């Protein structure tokens, strides 16, 4: 390592978050590259048998096999850990792979999991269709009802899982308050920070034990690759690492490199996503075809005071209810648009739009959608970085198609 690199490494912890998002995780090689290298290799060689055995048996720090470790993936983990103020981070092939690894590492038959009603559809499906049949008990808790959380915690639970803001109804969990309730009952609090990212919200600083990311979304930011991450105290992440190494839900080096590039611009993008989403949300509130808008940046959000304490922006995702709308009317709105991408992904620089009841939450039973507030009239928009006026004009095309 060059002397300049050594000096910079010693200063990393003193740098501002914006700088850390660009400089942390860079291990320059003898080629003196300015951008992080990619290591697309399945295995690594050793100079002798003793050093090889030390790496395999004693975790000496040398990379051994791509399913187990990779320098590019390790660089992504180091950078994201600094941004989330976490001791450790483990990367997975997808966001759902990260959730799977978390549950496999920390739960066993007979354990009870509390889950907020406002989670991504696949997250609930993973628990209800798979983990429950292996002896995990699942209890759904109304996202914003702290009394319901407190009551649910009176019966022993291994972990409490929430997504805040919720997808797609934008309900907010009071992370600090829930963390106190969980700590008093020896229950791990897990927060999915996908919508806000560490640029706008740091759950570990608010008392959460573990943070989950679908890196596929904002951490990439351009809809290119898939990945996930689990972060928290070292002793909580080590079992996750062990499962990923054995289970093989490993992030690829190329994807990790793309995420490293995404993290460099995350704060700037989240600021602009938030600014544009707020403008669109305020405009949607004035449209005669809209009965209600859900967005964390609106002054009239029922949890505006909590949001102001907990986050530094509203994020890029909003949802709204069409008046007197069922499925066919909602689809008419979608089919009338053409600029917004009709896709269920989010966190892209391109604005995306979808109908949650028949996409992200479409495989859930109707009773679950009812509890989660996923009505047929609900439309979700992930606001990108295009001109907001162009997105508004596209929404007008959708409204005209309702006639």
Secondary structure in CASP SS format (residue, H / E / C, confidence):
PFRMAT SS
TARGET T0000
AUTHOR 0000-0000-0000
METHOD secondary structure of the structure
MODEL  1
X C 1.00
X C 1.00
X H 1.00
X H 1.00
X H 1.00
X H 1.00
X H 1.00
X H 1.00
X H 1.00
X H 1.00
X H 1.00
X H 1.00
X H 1.00
X H 1.00
X C 1.00
X C 1.00
X H 1.00
X H 1.00
X H 1.00
X H 1.00
X H 1.00
X H 1.00
X H 1.00
X C 1.00
X C 1.00
X C 1.00
X C 1.00
X C 1.00
X C 1.00
X C 1.00
X C 1.00
X C 1.00
X C 1.00
X C 1.00
X C 1.00
X C 1.00
X C 1.00
X C 1.00
X C 1.00
X C 1.00
X C 1.00
X C 1.00
X E 1.00
X C 1.00
X C 1.00
X C 1.00
X C 1.00
X C 1.00
X H 1.00
X H 1.00
X H 1.00
X H 1.00
X H 1.00
X H 1.00
X H 1.00
X H 1.00
X H 1.00
X H 1.00
X C 1.00
X C 1.00
X C 1.00
X C 1.00
X C 1.00
X C 1.00
X E 1.00
X C 1.00
X C 1.00
X C 1.00
X C 1.00
X C 1.00
X H 1.00
X H 1.00
X H 1.00
X H 1.00
X H 1.00
X H 1.00
X H 1.00
X H 1.00
X H 1.00
X H 1.00
X H 1.00
X H 1.00
X H 1.00
X C 1.00
X C 1.00
X C 1.00
X C 1.00
X E 1.00
X E 1.00
X E 1.00
X E 1.00
X E 1.00
X C 1.00
X C 1.00
X H 1.00
X H 1.00
X H 1.00
X H 1.00
X H 1.00
X H 1.00
X H 1.00
X H 1.00
X H 1.00
X H 1.00
X H 1.00
X H 1.00
X C 1.00
X C 1.00
X C 1.00
X C 1.00
X C 1.00
X E 1.00
X E 1.00
X E 1.00
X E 1.00
X E 1.00
X C 1.00
X C 1.00
X C 1.00
X C 1.00
X H 1.00
X H 1.00
X H 1.00
X H 1.00
X H 1.00
X H 1.00
X H 1.00
X H 1.00
X H 1.00
X H 1.00
X H 1.00
X H 1.00
X H 1.00
X H 1.00
X C 1.00
X C 1.00
X E 1.00
X E 1.00
X E 1.00
X E 1.00
X E 1.00
X C 1.00
X C 1.00
X C 1.00
X C 1.00
X H 1.00
X H 1.00
X H 1.00
X H 1.00
X H 1.00
X H 1.00
X H 1.00
X C 1.00
X C 1.00
X C 1.00
X C 1.00
X C 1.00
X C 1.00
X E 1.00
X E 1.00
X E 1.00
X E 1.00
X E 1.00
X C 1.00
X C 1.00
X C 1.00
X C 1.00
X C 1.00
X C 1.00
X C 1.00
X C 1.00
X C 1.00
X C 1.00
X C 1.00
X H 1.00
X H 1.00
X H 1.00
X H 1.00
X H 1.00
X H 1.00
X H 1.00
X H 1.00
X H 1.00
X H 1.00
X C 1.00
X C 1.00
X C 1.00
X E 1.00
X E 1.00
X E 1.00
X E 1.00
X E 1.00
X C 1.00
X C 1.00
X C 1.00
X C 1.00
X H 1.00
X H 1.00
X H 1.00
X H 1.00
X C 1.00
X C 1.00
X H 1.00
X H 1.00
X H 1.00
X H 1.00
X C 1.00
X C 1.00
X C 1.00
X E 1.00
X E 1.00
X E 1.00
X E 1.00
X E 1.00
X C 1.00
X C 1.00
X C 1.00
X C 1.00
X C 1.00
X C 1.00
X C 1.00
X C 1.00
X C 1.00
X C 1.00
X C 1.00
X C 1.00
X C 1.00
X E 1.00
X E 1.00
X E 1.00
X E 1.00
X E 1.00
X C 1.00
X H 1.00
X H 1.00
X H 1.00
X H 1.00
X H 1.00
X H 1.00
X H 1.00
X H 1.00
X H 1.00
X H 1.00
X H 1.00
X H 1.00
X H 1.00
X H 1.00
X C 1.00
X C 1.00
X C 1.00
X C 1.00
X C 1.00
X H 1.00
X H 1.00
X H 1.00
X H 1.00
X H 1.00
X H 1.00
X H 1.00
X H 1.00
X H 1.00
X H 1.00
X H 1.00
X H 1.00
X C 1.00
X H 1.00
X H 1.00
X H 1.00
X H 1.00
X H 1.00
X H 1.00
X H 1.00
X H 1.00
X H 1.00
X H 1.00
X H 1.00
X H 1.00
X H 1.00
X H 1.00
X H 1.00
X H 1.00
X H 1.00
X H 1.00
X H 1.00
X H 1.00
X C 1.00
X C 1.00
X C 1.00
X C 1.00
X E 1.00
X E 1.00
X E 1.00
X E 1.00
X E 1.00
X C 1.00
X C 1.00
X C 1.00
X C 1.00
X C 1.00
X C 1.00
X C 1.00
X C 1.00
X C 1.00
X H 1.00
X H 1.00
X H 1.00
X H 1.00
X H 1.00
X H 1.00
X H 1.00
X C 1.00
X C 1.00
X C 1.00
X C 1.00
X C 1.00
X C 1.00
X E 1.00
X E 1.00
X E 1.00
X E 1.00
X E 1.00
X E 1.00
X C 1.00
X C 1.00
X C 1.00
X C 1.00
X H 1.00
X H 1.00
X H 1.00
X H 1.00
X H 1.00
X H 1.00
X H 1.00
X H 1.00
X H 1.00
X H 1.00
X C 1.00
X C 1.00
X C 1.00
X C 1.00
X E 1.00
X E 1.00
X C 1.00
X C 1.00
X C 1.00
X C 1.00
X C 1.00
X C 1.00
X C 1.00
X C 1.00
X C 1.00
X E 1.00
X E 1.00
X E 1.00
X C 1.00
X H 1.00
X H 1.00
X H 1.00
X C 1.00
X C 1.00
X C 1.00
X C 1.00
X C 1.00
X C 1.00
X C 1.00
X H 1.00
X H 1.00
X H 1.00
X H 1.00
X H 1.00
X H 1.00
X H 1.00
X C 1.00
X C 1.00
X C 1.00
X C 1.00
X C 1.00
X E 1.00
X E 1.00
X E 1.00
X E 1.00
X E 1.00
X C 1.00
X C 1.00
X C 1.00
X C 1.00
X C 1.00
X H 1.00
X H 1.00
X H 1.00
X H 1.00
X H 1.00
X H 1.00
X H 1.00
X H 1.00
X H 1.00
X H 1.00
X H 1.00
X H 1.00
X H 1.00
X C 1.00
X C 1.00
X C 1.00
END
